[in-house]
Amino acid sequence: MMMLAPRVALLLLCGVVAAGTIVAQELPATAADRFALLDRNGDGRISRDEYDGDAFFRVLDADHNYRVTVDEVQAVLGPQRDGEFSAAEWVRITDLNGDGELSAEEMRRSSQMRFQSLDANRDENLELSELQMGVGRR
């Protein structure tokens, strides 16, 4: 699998878009462009396989110790922007056991929960309209 660009990976983690095999320097500007990038098989839907929490984890775990810290997320996120979650908030939200770090399993579960949240019609696929409605949703 190709490596995700770090900023794209964090935006994926945050639920802005779904994960897949992405190589990009910047996130496409529109939800439609992001959707097209992520719909690897071109079927007009993003499957669970194209929404990959393990890919998020591999990108964020900079020191390869199988734990993701606030500092590792911050290094990818960069300065906090108005209206966006901080690195600490994203770790807190995703940290299911409350230890202040993220495991691969926590990232996987978070990704699965986000997918379920976005999948409004419960067909196990994300359509463009579902992605558009979920962008920016906390």
PEGIWO-V318632 format. One record per backbone hydrogen bond with DSSP energy under -0.5 kcal/mol. NH is the residue of the N-H (numbers start at 0). CO is the residue of the C=O. Records with the same first field share a line. If there is no record, write none. Layout:
NH: CO ; CO
This chain:
8: 4
9: 5
10: 6
11: 7
12: 8
13: 9
14: 11
15: 10
16: 10
21: 19
33: 29
34: 30
35: 31
36: 32
37: 33
38: 34
39: 37
41: 38
45: 125
46: 44
47: 123
49: 46
50: 47
51: 49
52: 50
55: 51
56: 52
57: 53
58: 54
59: 55
60: 56
61: 59
63: 60
67: 101
68: 66
72: 68
73: 69
74: 70
75: 71
76: 72
77: 73
83: 80
89: 85
90: 86
91: 87
92: 88
93: 89
94: 90
95: 93
97: 94
101: 67
106: 102
107: 103
108: 104
109: 105
110: 106
111: 107
112: 108
113: 109
114: 110
115: 111
116: 112
117: 113
118: 114
119: 117
121: 118
125: 45
126: 124
130: 126
131: 127
132: 128
133: 129
134: 130
136: 133
